[in-house]
Amino acid sequence: MNKIEIPIYDPRPEIEALRPEIEAAIRRVLESGRFILGPEVEAFEEEVAEYLGVRHAVGLNSGTDALVIGLRALGVGPGDEVITTPFTFFATAEAISLVGAKPVFVDIDPRTFNIDPKLIPAALSERTRAIVPVHLYGQAADMDPILAIAKEHGLKVLEDTAQAFGGEYKGQKLGTIGDAGAFSFFPTKNLGGIGDGGLIATNDDGVAEMARMLRAHGAKKKYHNEMIGYNSRLDAIQAAILRIKLPHIDAWNEARRRLAGTYNELFRDVAGVVTPYEAPYAKHVYHQYTVRITGGRRDDVRQKLAEAGIGTMVYYPIPVHQLPVYGYQAGSFPEAERAAQEALSLPIWPFLDFGIPTQVRRVLLSVSQA
């Protein structure tokens, strides 16, 4: 195997920059004896709600749980259909299936990798209950037409914001535009913990109350369970660490944006490389810096980068609709399938050396001229 010297993501510099504060926060939790929910989680919920500009933030065990609980809190259940994208992490569709609903896929806009709102009306049926747009790679889905469709047909909108914390759509924070937003704090995310964690953001009091019940076995009061729920409570240590990181998220996202701009300039003259499109309505936060490698050369390019010690990832090599659990035929959603063959994510994180994009460019040039 090739020795990867430049990983696609490295969380260690972020931790090192805040190590004294993080270690103090962990000690504070250990000394408190309150390890699940409690004051640290409550404080984080208040702080993140203020940052996002919403009435409620409900801390959960993971981003996947945020999707599942978000759907149930919005009234989605067995027999319903939910519109979403086939080009996303499996959890988006999986959550829809887990609540007993059916994911109905709509192809993507090839520029943004996000669901194409123009194609949604043709996918609607009398069973459609909700739309789950995904803000993929940190780029906002086009929310205005999605919301207009939802309003016309009486649908709920749950934003999958797992990859886009701090991103914006027309100046409004992602995850706060629909009826609710689902977030992930997996360690590699723009705002990440040191384990799993998730959150639901909403301005709807009823949705927030339902989410709080569902995360605690369907009970408002212990031992007074009113419905079948989940054990999905945010750990206090994760909340304490996220509280330390939250004040830095805007600066870190800006660093990602500067790195993306550097990549864009360096790749401008590299044949066969299509740089990310930033929609005019979006403030892209580049959870991933994802290019398209055209001409069927993506895997060759990835191998050459690995030989040079540069890590990459393919998000996602198989569109969700073609996974065995859903099993659509090839050609069902051609743009998603083409993206799966061309997309390549390159190293990006806030502390990445700005010289790295130049190294990547050299490899890409050598491949394009071969």
Secondary structure, DSSP 8 states (H G I E B T S, - for coil): ----SB-S---HHHHHHTHHHHHHHHHHHHHHT--BSHHHHHHHHHHHHHHHT-SEEEEES-HHHHHHHHHHHTT--TT-EEEE-SSS-THHHHHHHHTT-EEEE--B-TTTSSB-GGGSGGG--TTEEEEE-B-GGG----HHHHHHHHHHHT-EEEEE-TT-TT-EETTEETTSSSSEEEEE--TTSSS--SS--EEEEES-HHHHHHHHHHHBTTBSSTT-B-S---B---BHHHHHHHHHHGGGHHHHHHHHHHHHHHHHHHTTT-TTEE-----TTEE---SSEEEEE-TT-HHHHHHHHHHTTB--B-S-SS-GGGSTTT---TTSSHHHHHHHHHEEEE---TT--TTHHHHHHHHHHHHHT-
